[in-house]
C-alpha cells in the first residue's frame, strides 16, 4: 500500500519504568513507524518532525496517525489506507510495543492503555 512519493520508516525510542520503588529501573525500546507523504511533514535539519501539521497550498493539515488493533496485531493490514488519504496529508503508522516490527518484551507490566497513549504522544 501507499503510492505516495515519499515514504520513510524507522524507529522512535520509548522508555518504561520496571520494578518497585526500591528496585526501579528504566528500560528503553525502539518502536517501528512508517510515514507515507513524509515530504509534507515539517521538520528540522535532522529530518525529524517538529510540528504536528503539514502545509499544502497555504492550508495546514495535521498528519493522520493510524492505530492498529490488538493485542498482537501489527499495522501491516492497515498500510493500504495510505492510498485513500488525499495527497498533502502525511499518514503515520506504527507497531505498538509487542506487535510487528517493534520489540515484544514478556513483562506484562510494560503494557497498558496509559502506556500506549504515552507511546503515541512520543511518536
N, CA, C and O atoms as a MOPAC input file, in Angstrom:
PM7 MOZYME 1SCF
protein

 N      0.80900 1    -1.19500 1     0.00000 1
 C      0.00000 1     0.00000 1     0.00000 1
 C      0.84000 1     1.24100 1     0.00000 1
 O      2.02600 1     1.19700 1     0.32600 1
 N      0.24400 1     2.33900 1    -0.35900 1
 C      0.90200 1     3.62800 1    -0.27300 1
 C      1.65700 1     3.98500 1    -1.52800 1
 O      2.81200 1     3.58600 1    -1.67200 1
 N      1.04600 1     4.72800 1    -2.45700 1
 C      1.72300 1     5.10600 1    -3.68700 1
 C      2.28600 1     6.51700 1    -3.59600 1
 O      2.72300 1     7.06300 1    -4.60900 1
 N      2.28800 1     7.10600 1    -2.44300 1
 C      2.80100 1     8.45800 1    -2.25900 1
 C      4.28900 1     8.50000 1    -2.55600 1
 O      4.99700 1     7.51000 1    -2.36800 1
 N      4.76100 1     9.65300 1    -3.02200 1
 C      6.15000 1     9.78000 1    -3.45200 1
 C      7.13800 1     9.49100 1    -2.32500 1
 O      8.05500 1     8.69000 1    -2.51000 1
 N      6.97800 1    10.10700 1    -1.19000 1
 C      7.96200 1     9.96300 1    -0.11700 1
 C      7.43600 1     9.03900 1     0.97600 1
 O      6.38100 1     9.27600 1     1.56400 1
 N      8.19500 1     7.99100 1     1.22700 1
 C      7.88200 1     7.05600 1     2.30600 1
 C      9.13200 1     6.94800 1     3.15400 1
 O     10.22700 1     6.72500 1     2.63700 1
 N      8.96900 1     7.10400 1     4.43900 1
 C     10.11100 1     6.93000 1     5.32900 1
 C      9.69600 1     6.02100 1     6.46700 1
 O      8.52800 1     5.97800 1     6.85400 1
 N     10.66200 1     5.29800 1     6.99500 1
 C     10.37700 1     4.46100 1     8.15400 1
 C     11.60800 1     4.40500 1     9.02600 1
 O     12.72100 1     4.69700 1     8.58900 1
 N     11.38800 1     4.03300 1    10.24400 1
 C     12.47500 1     3.96300 1    11.20900 1
 C     11.92200 1     3.56200 1    12.55300 1
 O     10.89900 1     2.88300 1    12.64400 1
 N     12.60700 1     3.98800 1    13.59700 1
 C     12.16200 1     3.70000 1    14.95800 1
 C     12.20800 1     4.97000 1    15.78400 1
 O     12.93300 1     5.91400 1    15.46900 1
 N     11.42600 1     4.97500 1    16.84000 1
 C     11.48500 1     6.04600 1    17.82800 1
 C     11.57600 1     5.39500 1    19.19500 1
 O     11.05000 1     4.30300 1    19.41300 1
 N     12.24100 1     6.06900 1    20.10500 1
 C     12.53200 1     5.48600 1    21.40800 1
 C     11.45900 1     5.81000 1    22.44100 1
 O     10.98400 1     6.94000 1    22.54700 1
 N     11.09600 1     4.78300 1    23.19600 1
 C     10.23400 1     4.97100 1    24.36500 1
 C     10.98700 1     4.43700 1    25.57500 1
 O     11.95500 1     3.68900 1    25.43600 1
 N     10.54100 1     4.82200 1    26.74900 1
 C     11.17500 1     4.38600 1    27.98500 1
 C     10.10000 1     3.88400 1    28.94200 1
 O      9.03100 1     4.48400 1    29.05800 1
 N     10.38900 1     2.78900 1    29.62200 1
 C      9.45300 1     2.22100 1    30.59200 1
 C     10.14200 1     2.04900 1    31.93700 1
 O     11.31300 1     1.67900 1    32.00500 1
 N      9.39700 1     2.32500 1    33.00900 1
 C      9.87500 1     2.04100 1    34.36100 1
 C      9.52400 1     0.60300 1    34.69600 1
 O      8.39800 1     0.15600 1    34.47600 1
 N     10.49400 1    -0.10900 1    35.22600 1
 C     10.30500 1    -1.51000 1    35.59400 1
 C     10.70900 1    -1.67000 1    37.04700 1
 O     11.68700 1    -1.07200 1    37.49600 1
 N      9.95500 1    -2.48100 1    37.78400 1
 C     10.30100 1    -2.79200 1    39.16500 1
 C      9.57900 1    -1.91100 1    40.16600 1
 O      8.87700 1    -0.96800 1    39.80000 1
 N      9.76600 1    -2.23800 1    41.44200 1
 C      9.15300 1    -1.49300 1    42.53100 1
 C      9.96800 1    -0.28300 1    42.91400 1
 O     10.98000 1     0.02700 1    42.28600 1
 N      9.51500 1     0.40100 1    43.95500 1
 C     10.15100 1     1.65200 1    44.39400 1
 C     11.63300 1     1.46500 1    44.71200 1
 O     12.44600 1     2.33700 1    44.40300 1
 N     11.99500 1     0.33100 1    45.33100 1
 C     13.38500 1     0.12400 1    45.73700 1
 C     14.26600 1    -0.38100 1    44.60300 1
 O     15.47700 1    -0.16000 1    44.61300 1
 N     13.67200 1    -1.05400 1    43.63100 1
 C     14.48500 1    -1.64600 1    42.56200 1
 C     14.10300 1    -1.10200 1    41.18100 1
 O     14.33900 1    -1.75700 1    40.16700 1
 N     13.52000 1     0.08200 1    41.14700 1
 C     13.04400 1     0.64500 1    39.88500 1
 C     14.20200 1     0.97500 1    38.94600 1
 O     15.22500 1     1.52100 1    39.35800 1
 N     14.01100 1     0.62600 1    37.67200 1
 C     14.96200 1     0.99900 1    36.63000 1
 C     14.17300 1     1.34200 1    35.38500 1
 O     12.99100 1     1.01700 1    35.27800 1
 N     14.82900 1     2.00000 1    34.44600 1
 C     14.19300 1     2.36800 1    33.17800 1
 C     14.78300 1     1.50100 1    32.07200 1
 O     15.99100 1     1.27200 1    32.01400 1
 N     13.91600 1     1.03500 1    31.21300 1
 C     14.32300 1     0.25300 1    30.05400 1
 C     13.82400 1     0.96600 1    28.81600 1
 O     12.70500 1     1.48000 1    28.79700 1
 N     14.65000 1     1.00000 1    27.77900 1
 C     14.28600 1     1.68900 1    26.54000 1
 C     13.97900 1     0.66800 1    25.45000 1
 O     14.58600 1    -0.40100 1    25.37500 1
 N     13.01800 1     1.03400 1    24.61000 1
 C     12.61900 1     0.21300 1    23.47000 1
 C     12.49500 1     1.11100 1    22.25500 1
 O     12.12000 1     2.27800 1    22.37100 1
 N     12.81000 1     0.56600 1    21.08900 1
 C     12.65200 1     1.28700 1    19.82700 1
 C     11.43100 1     0.74500 1    19.10100 1
 O     11.41400 1    -0.41800 1    18.69600 1
 N     10.40200 1     1.58600 1    18.93100 1
 C      9.17700 1     1.19200 1    18.24300 1
 C      9.26300 1     1.59000 1    16.77600 1
 O      9.78200 1     2.65400 1    16.43900 1
 N      8.75200 1     0.73000 1    15.91300 1
 C      8.81000 1     0.92600 1    14.46800 1
 C      7.69600 1     1.85900 1    13.99500 1
 O      6.59400 1     1.85300 1    14.54300 1
 N      7.99900 1     2.67000 1    12.95900 1
 C      6.98500 1     3.51700 1    12.31800 1
 C      7.25200 1     3.58900 1    10.82100 1
 O      8.36100 1     3.32300 1    10.35700 1
 N      6.21200 1     3.95600 1    10.07300 1
 C      6.32300 1     4.25600 1     8.64000 1
 C      5.44400 1     5.46400 1     8.36700 1
 O      4.32400 1     5.55100 1     8.87000 1
 N      5.95700 1     6.40500 1     7.56100 1
 C      5.21000 1     7.60500 1     7.19000 1
 C      5.08000 1     7.65200 1     5.67000 1
 O      6.08200 1     7.63000 1     4.95500 1
 N      3.84900 1     7.71700 1     5.18500 1
 C      3.57400 1     7.95900 1     3.77000 1
 C      3.31400 1     9.45000 1     3.62100 1
 O      2.57900 1    10.03700 1     4.41400 1
 N      3.91800 1    10.06600 1     2.60300 1
 C      3.77600 1    11.50400 1     2.42600 1
 C      4.66800 1    12.26700 1     3.37300 1
 O      4.33000 1    13.37600 1     3.78700 1
 N      5.81600 1    11.68400 1     3.72900 1
 C      6.70000 1    12.32000 1     4.71000 1
 C      7.25000 1    13.65700 1     4.22800 1
 O      7.72300 1    14.45500 1     5.03800 1
 N      7.19600 1    13.91500 1     2.91600 1
 C      7.65500 1    15.21800 1     2.42700 1
 C      6.75600 1    16.35200 1     2.92200 1
 O      7.13900 1    17.51900 1     2.85200 1
 N      5.59000 1    16.02400 1     3.41300 1
 C      4.66700 1    17.04500 1     3.91500 1
 C      4.80400 1    17.29500 1     5.41700 1
 O      4.12000 1    18.15600 1     5.97000 1
 N      5.68400 1    16.54800 1     6.07200 1
 C      5.94600 1    16.81400 1     7.48400 1
 C      6.91400 1    17.97800 1     7.58700 1
 O      7.90300 1    18.03600 1     6.85600 1
 N      6.63800 1    18.88600 1     8.47500 1
 C      7.55900 1    19.99200 1     8.72500 1
 C      8.61400 1    19.49100 1     9.68700 1
 O      8.27500 1    18.87400 1    10.69700 1
 N      9.89200 1    19.73800 1     9.40100 1
 C     10.92000 1    19.19900 1    10.27300 1
 C     12.13700 1    20.08500 1    10.36000 1
 O     12.23300 1    21.12500 1     9.70900 1
 N     13.07400 1    19.63400 1    11.19400 1
 C     14.32400 1    20.36400 1    11.35700 1
 C     15.37600 1    19.79000 1    10.41100 1
 O     15.06100 1    18.94800 1     9.57000 1
 N     16.60600 1    20.23500 1    10.54200 1
 C     17.67500 1    19.80900 1     9.64600 1
 C     17.94200 1    18.31500 1     9.72300 1
 O     18.42900 1    17.72700 1     8.75700 1
 N     17.63100 1    17.69200 1    10.85200 1
 C     17.84400 1    16.25200 1    11.01200 1
 C     16.72900 1    15.45200 1    10.36300 1
 O     16.78600 1    14.22300 1    10.33100 1
 N     15.71300 1    16.13500 1     9.84400 1
 C     14.62300 1    15.44000 1     9.18600 1
 C     13.54000 1    14.97300 1    10.13600 1
 O     12.64900 1    14.22900 1     9.72600 1
 N     13.59000 1    15.38200 1    11.38100 1
 C     12.58800 1    14.96900 1    12.34800 1
 C     11.43400 1    15.96400 1    12.34300 1
 O     11.64000 1    17.16900 1    12.19400 1
 N     10.23400 1    15.45400 1    12.50500 1
 C      9.05900 1    16.32600 1    12.53200 1
 C      9.12000 1    17.22100 1    13.75300 1
 O      9.35600 1    16.75500 1    14.86800 1
 N      8.90400 1    18.51500 1    13.53600 1
 C      8.91300 1    19.44800 1    14.66100 1
 C      7.57000 1    20.15300 1    14.78600 1
 O      7.41400 1    21.05600 1    15.60900 1
 N      6.61700 1    19.75100 1    13.98600 1
 C      5.29800 1    20.35400 1    14.03200 1
 C      4.26500 1    19.27300 1    13.85900 1
 O      4.54800 1    18.24100 1    13.25100 1
 N      3.07500 1    19.48100 1    14.37800 1
 C      2.02700 1    18.47300 1    14.26700 1
 C      1.15700 1    18.70500 1    13.04800 1
 O      0.08000 1    18.11700 1    12.94100 1
 N      1.59700 1    19.54700 1    12.12900 1
 C      0.77300 1    19.77900 1    10.94500 1
 C      1.61300 1    19.92300 1     9.69200 1
 O      2.83000 1    20.09400 1     9.75200 1
 N      0.94800 1    19.85200 1     8.57500 1
 C      1.56000 1    19.95900 1     7.25900 1
 C      0.92800 1    21.14700 1     6.55100 1
 O     -0.22100 1    21.49200 1     6.82600 1
 N      1.66000 1    21.77300 1     5.64700 1
 C      1.12700 1    22.91100 1     4.91200 1
 C      1.16100 1    22.62200 1     3.41800 1
 O      2.22400 1    22.36200 1     2.85400 1
 N      0.00300 1    22.66900 1     2.78500 1
 C     -0.10800 1    22.46600 1     1.34900 1
 C     -0.95200 1    23.59700 1     0.80300 1
 O     -2.09500 1    23.77800 1     1.22000 1
 N     -0.40000 1    24.36300 1    -0.12900 1
 C     -1.14100 1    25.47300 1    -0.69500 1
 C     -1.56800 1    26.47600 1     0.35900 1
 O     -2.63200 1    27.08200 1     0.23700 1
 N     -0.75400 1    26.66200 1     1.39700 1
 C     -1.07400 1    27.60700 1     2.45500 1
 C     -2.04800 1    27.06800 1     3.49500 1
 O     -2.32900 1    27.73000 1     4.49400 1
 N     -2.55500 1    25.88100 1     3.26000 1
 C     -3.50900 1    25.27800 1     4.20600 1
 C     -2.78400 1    24.23600 1     5.05100 1
 O     -2.10900 1    23.35900 1     4.51300 1
 N     -2.92100 1    24.33100 1     6.35700 1
 C     -2.23300 1    23.41600 1     7.25500 1
 C     -3.09400 1    22.18400 1     7.49800 1
 O     -4.29000 1    22.29100 1     7.76900 1
 N     -2.46700 1    21.00800 1     7.39600 1
 C     -3.16300 1    19.74100 1     7.60900 1
 C     -2.39800 1    18.90400 1     8.61600 1
 O     -1.19400 1    18.69100 1     8.47300 1
 N     -3.09200 1    18.43700 1     9.62500 1
 C     -2.47400 1    17.56500 1    10.61500 1
 C     -2.23100 1    16.19600 1    10.00400 1
 O     -3.02300 1    15.74300 1     9.17700 1
 N     -1.15300 1    15.52800 1    10.39500 1
 C     -0.94900 1    14.16700 1     9.90600 1
 C     -2.01500 1    13.23600 1    10.48200 1
 O     -2.54200 1    13.47300 1    11.56900 1
 N     -2.31700 1    12.19700 1     9.75300 1
 C     -3.24500 1    11.16600 1    10.20500 1
 C     -2.41700 1    10.06200 1    10.83800 1
 O     -1.57000 1     9.46300 1    10.17500 1
 N     -2.65300 1     9.78800 1    12.11200 1
 C     -1.96300 1     8.71000 1    12.81400 1
 C     -2.92500 1     7.53000 1    12.87600 1
 O     -4.01000 1     7.63400 1    13.44700 1
 N     -2.51800 1     6.40300 1    12.28100 1
 C     -3.36000 1     5.21400 1    12.19900 1
 C     -2.90700 1     4.22500 1    13.26700 1
 O     -1.73600 1     3.84800 1    13.31600 1
 N     -3.83700 1     3.80900 1    14.11900 1
 C     -3.53600 1     2.86000 1    15.19900 1
 C     -4.13600 1     1.50200 1    14.86400 1
 O     -5.30700 1     1.40100 1    14.49800 1
 N     -3.33000 1     0.47000 1    14.99200 1
 C     -3.79800 1    -0.88300 1    14.68700 1
 C     -4.51600 1    -1.50100 1    15.88600 1
 O     -4.41300 1    -1.01300 1    17.01100 1
 N     -5.23800 1    -2.57500 1    15.62200 1
 C     -5.91200 1    -3.32400 1    16.67900 1
 C     -4.91200 1    -4.16400 1    17.44800 1
 O     -3.70900 1    -4.12700 1    17.19100 1
 N     -5.42100 1    -4.89400 1    18.36500 1
 C     -4.51000 1    -5.72500 1    19.14300 1
 C     -5.26200 1    -6.40900 1    20.25200 1
 O     -6.49100 1    -6.35800 1    20.28900 1
 N     -4.57900 1    -7.02400 1    21.12200 1
 C     -3.11800 1    -7.07200 1    21.18500 1
 C     -2.53400 1    -8.04200 1    20.16000 1
 O     -3.17300 1    -9.01300 1    19.75600 1
 N     -1.32600 1    -7.75200 1    19.76200 1
 C     -0.57400 1    -8.64300 1    18.90100 1
 C     -0.81300 1    -8.50400 1    17.41500 1
 O     -0.20600 1    -9.24200 1    16.63900 1
 N     -1.66500 1    -7.59800 1    16.98100 1
 C     -1.96100 1    -7.43200 1    15.56400 1
 C     -1.17900 1    -6.23600 1    15.02900 1
 O     -1.50100 1    -5.10500 1    15.39400 1
 N     -0.16000 1    -6.43300 1    14.17700 1
 C      0.65400 1    -5.31200 1    13.68800 1
 C     -0.08300 1    -4.45000 1    12.67500 1
 O     -1.18000 1    -4.79100 1    12.23300 1
 N      0.52900 1    -3.33700 1    12.31400 1
 C     -0.11000 1    -2.34500 1    11.45300 1
 C     -0.12800 1    -2.71200 1     9.97400 1
 O     -0.75900 1    -2.00200 1     9.19100 1
 N      0.53100 1    -3.78200 1     9.55800 1
 C      0.67500 1    -4.10600 1     8.12900 1
 C     -0.66200 1    -4.15300 1     7.39500 1
 O     -0.74000 1    -3.72400 1     6.24400 1
 N     -1.70700 1    -4.65900 1     8.02800 1
 C     -3.00300 1    -4.77500 1     7.35000 1
 C     -3.63100 1    -3.40800 1     7.06600 1
 O     -4.54600 1    -3.30800 1     6.24700 1
 N     -3.15700 1    -2.37000 1     7.72400 1
 C     -3.71400 1    -1.02600 1     7.54700 1
 C     -2.95300 1    -0.18000 1     6.51900 1
 O     -3.45700 1     0.86300 1     6.10200 1
 N     -1.77300 1    -0.59700 1     6.10700 1
 C     -0.95400 1     0.21900 1     5.21300 1
 C     -1.67300 1     0.63300 1     3.92900 1
 O     -1.43300 1     1.74400 1     3.45800 1
 N     -2.54400 1    -0.19400 1     3.33000 1
 C     -3.25900 1     0.25700 1     2.12700 1
 C     -4.13500 1     1.49600 1     2.35000 1
 O     -4.51100 1     2.15800 1     1.38200 1
 N     -4.46200 1     1.81800 1     3.58700 1
 C     -5.26500 1     3.01900 1     3.86500 1
 C     -4.55200 1     4.29500 1     3.42800 1
 O     -5.20000 1     5.30700 1     3.16300 1
 N     -3.23400 1     4.25600 1     3.35200 1
 C     -2.48200 1     5.45300 1     2.94200 1
 C     -2.92500 1     5.92700 1     1.55800 1
 O     -2.91100 1     7.12500 1     1.27600 1
 N     -3.31900 1     4.98300 1     0.69300 1
 C     -3.76200 1     5.35600 1    -0.65900 1
 C     -5.09900 1     6.09100 1    -0.65900 1
 O     -5.40600 1     6.80900 1    -1.61100 1
 N     -5.89100 1     5.92500 1     0.38600 1
 C     -7.22100 1     6.54200 1     0.44800 1
 C     -7.19100 1     7.96400 1     1.00000 1
 O     -8.20200 1     8.66400 1     0.95800 1
 N     -6.04800 1     8.39300 1     1.51500 1
 C     -5.92500 1     9.72600 1     2.10900 1
 C     -5.42900 1    10.69100 1     1.03400 1
 O     -4.46600 1    10.38400 1     0.33200 1
 N     -6.07300 1    11.85300 1     0.89500 1
 C     -5.65800 1    12.81300 1    -0.14200 1
 C     -4.18800 1    13.21500 1    -0.01000 1
 O     -3.65400 1    13.33400 1     1.09200 1
 N     -3.56100 1    13.41600 1    -1.15000 1
 C     -2.17400 1    13.88200 1    -1.18000 1
 C     -2.07500 1    15.18800 1    -0.38100 1
 O     -2.99000 1    16.01100 1    -0.40200 1
 N     -0.97000 1    15.35900 1     0.30800 1
 C     -0.77500 1    16.56500 1     1.10100 1
 C     -0.99200 1    16.34800 1     2.58300 1
 O     -0.69100 1    17.22500 1     3.39300 1
 N     -1.51200 1    15.18800 1     2.94300 1
 C     -1.68200 1    14.87000 1     4.36500 1
 C     -0.82600 1    13.64100 1     4.67000 1
 O     -1.08500 1    12.56100 1     4.13700 1
 N      0.19200 1    13.79400 1     5.52100 1
 C      1.00900 1    12.64000 1     5.88900 1
 C      0.17700 1    11.60100 1     6.65400 1
 O     -0.73900 1    11.94500 1     7.40000 1
 N      0.51600 1    10.33300 1     6.45000 1
 C     -0.15200 1     9.23300 1     7.14300 1
 C      0.92700 1     8.46100 1     7.89900 1
 O      1.89400 1     7.98500 1     7.30400 1
 N      0.75300 1     8.34200 1     9.21100 1
 C      1.76000 1     7.72400 1    10.07100 1
 C      1.19900 1     6.43300 1    10.65700 1
 O      0.12000 1     6.41700 1    11.24800 1
 N      1.95700 1     5.35100 1    10.48100 1
 C      1.62900 1     4.05000 1    11.06600 1
 C      2.73800 1     3.69400 1    12.04200 1
 O      3.88500 1     4.09800 1    11.84800 1
 N      2.41400 1     2.94400 1    13.08500 1
 C      3.47500 1     2.38200 1    13.92800 1
 C      2.99700 1     1.07800 1    14.52900 1
 O      1.80000 1     0.84900 1    14.69900 1
 N      3.96200 1     0.23000 1    14.84800 1
 C      3.65100 1    -1.02000 1    15.53300 1
 C      3.85000 1    -0.78300 1    17.02000 1
 O      4.93600 1    -0.41200 1    17.46500 1
 N      2.79100 1    -1.00300 1    17.77600 1
 C      2.84000 1    -0.81600 1    19.22200 1
 C      3.79000 1    -1.83600 1    19.84800 1
 O      4.10500 1    -2.85800 1    19.23900 1
 N      4.23300 1    -1.55300 1    21.04800 1
 C      5.08100 1    -2.48300 1    21.78800 1
 C      4.40400 1    -3.85100 1    21.80900 1
 O      3.22700 1    -3.96200 1    22.15000 1
 N      5.14900 1    -4.88300 1    21.44500 1
 C      4.61100 1    -6.23900 1    21.43100 1
 C      4.01400 1    -6.65400 1    20.10200 1
 O      3.46200 1    -7.74900 1    19.99500 1
 N      4.10900 1    -5.80700 1    19.08500 1
 C      3.48000 1    -6.09900 1    17.79100 1
 C      4.44100 1    -5.86600 1    16.63500 1
 O      5.28700 1    -4.97400 1    16.68400 1
 N      4.29800 1    -6.67900 1    15.59700 1
 C      5.00000 1    -6.47100 1    14.33100 1
 C      6.48900 1    -6.27200 1    14.46800 1
 O      7.18900 1    -7.12200 1    15.01800 1
 N      6.98500 1    -5.13700 1    13.96300 1
 C      8.41800 1    -4.85900 1    13.92000 1
 C      8.93900 1    -4.20400 1    15.19400 1
 O     10.12200 1    -3.87400 1    15.27800 1
 N      8.07900 1    -4.01300 1    16.18000 1
 C      8.50700 1    -3.46800 1    17.47000 1
 C      8.81700 1    -4.61900 1    18.42000 1
 O      8.31200 1    -5.72600 1    18.23500 1
 N      9.64300 1    -4.36800 1    19.43500 1
 C     10.00900 1    -5.43500 1    20.36900 1
 C      8.79500 1    -5.99300 1    21.11900 1
 O      7.77300 1    -5.32200 1    21.26400 1
 N      8.93300 1    -7.23100 1    21.59000 1
 C      7.86200 1    -7.92200 1    22.31900 1
 C      8.37500 1    -8.42200 1    23.66400 1
 O      8.60300 1    -9.62000 1    23.83000 1
 N      8.56000 1    -7.52300 1    24.62000 1
 C      9.02800 1    -7.98100 1    25.93600 1
 C      7.95200 1    -8.83000 1    26.62500 1
 O      6.75800 1    -8.64000 1    26.39300 1
 N      8.38500 1    -9.75700 1    27.46600 1
 C      7.44700 1   -10.67500 1    28.12500 1
 C      6.85300 1   -10.11000 1    29.41700 1
 O      5.87700 1   -10.66100 1    29.92700 1
 N      7.40600 1    -9.04400 1    29.95100 1
 C      6.92800 1    -8.44400 1    31.20700 1
 C      5.58600 1    -7.74100 1    30.98100 1
 O      5.53400 1    -6.70000 1    30.32500 1
 N      4.51000 1    -8.30300 1    31.52000 1
 C      3.15600 1    -7.76400 1    31.32100 1
 C      2.99600 1    -6.34800 1    31.87200 1
 O      2.11000 1    -5.61600 1    31.43100 1
 N      3.83600 1    -5.95000 1    32.82800 1
 C      3.70400 1    -4.61000 1    33.40900 1
 C      4.10900 1    -3.51600 1    32.42000 1
 O      3.86400 1    -2.33700 1    32.67600 1
 N      4.72300 1    -3.88700 1    31.30000 1
 C      5.15700 1    -2.91000 1    30.30200 1
 C      4.03400 1    -2.47400 1    29.37800 1
 O      4.19900 1    -1.54300 1    28.59100 1
 N      2.89600 1    -3.14200 1    29.47000 1
 C      1.77500 1    -2.88500 1    28.57000 1
 C      0.61600 1    -2.23400 1    29.32200 1
 O      0.52600 1    -2.33900 1    30.54600 1
 N     -0.26100 1    -1.56800 1    28.59300 1
 C     -1.45700 1    -0.96400 1    29.17900 1
 C     -1.87700 1     0.25300 1    28.37600 1
 O     -1.09200 1     0.81600 1    27.61400 1
 N     -3.12700 1     0.64700 1    28.55900 1
 C     -3.66900 1     1.77100 1    27.78300 1
 C     -2.90100 1     3.06300 1    28.03300 1
 O     -2.56200 1     3.76900 1    27.08400 1
 N     -2.62200 1     3.38500 1    29.29900 1
 C     -1.88400 1     4.62100 1    29.59600 1
 C     -0.51700 1     4.62700 1    28.92400 1
 O     -0.08100 1     5.65400 1    28.40300 1
 N      0.14500 1     3.50200 1    28.93600 1
 C      1.46100 1     3.41100 1    28.31100 1
 C      1.35500 1     3.53500 1    26.79800 1
 O      2.21000 1     4.15500 1    26.16600 1
 N      0.32300 1     2.95700 1    26.21600 1
 C      0.11700 1     3.07300 1    24.75800 1
 C     -0.14300 1     4.51200 1    24.36100 1
 O      0.33800 1     4.96300 1    23.32200 1
 N     -0.89800 1     5.24000 1    25.17200 1
 C     -1.15700 1     6.65900 1    24.89600 1
 C      0.16300 1     7.43500 1    24.96300 1
 O      0.42200 1     8.29100 1    24.11700 1
 N      0.98700 1     7.14100 1    25.95400 1
 C      2.30300 1     7.78700 1    26.04900 1
 C      3.14600 1     7.52400 1    24.80300 1
 O      3.86400 1     8.40900 1    24.33700 1
 N      3.05900 1     6.30400 1    24.26300 1
 C      3.82300 1     5.95300 1    23.06700 1
 C      3.37600 1     6.76800 1    21.85600 1
 O      4.20500 1     7.22200 1    21.06800 1
 N      2.06700 1     6.95100 1    21.71000 1
 C      1.55500 1     7.74200 1    20.59100 1
 C      2.00200 1     9.19800 1    20.73000 1
 O      2.34500 1     9.84400 1    19.74000 1
 N      1.99600 1     9.70400 1    21.95000 1
 C      2.48200 1    11.06500 1    22.17000 1
 C      3.96500 1    11.18300 1    21.81800 1
 O      4.39600 1    12.20900 1    21.29300 1
 N      4.75000 1    10.13700 1    22.10400 1
 C      6.18000 1    10.14700 1    21.77000 1
 C      6.38200 1    10.10700 1    20.26200 1
 O      7.34600 1    10.67300 1    19.74500 1
 N      5.48300 1     9.44600 1    19.56600 1
 C      5.55700 1     9.34800 1    18.10300 1
 C      5.45000 1    10.71700 1    17.48100 1
 O      5.49100 1    10.84500 1    16.25700 1

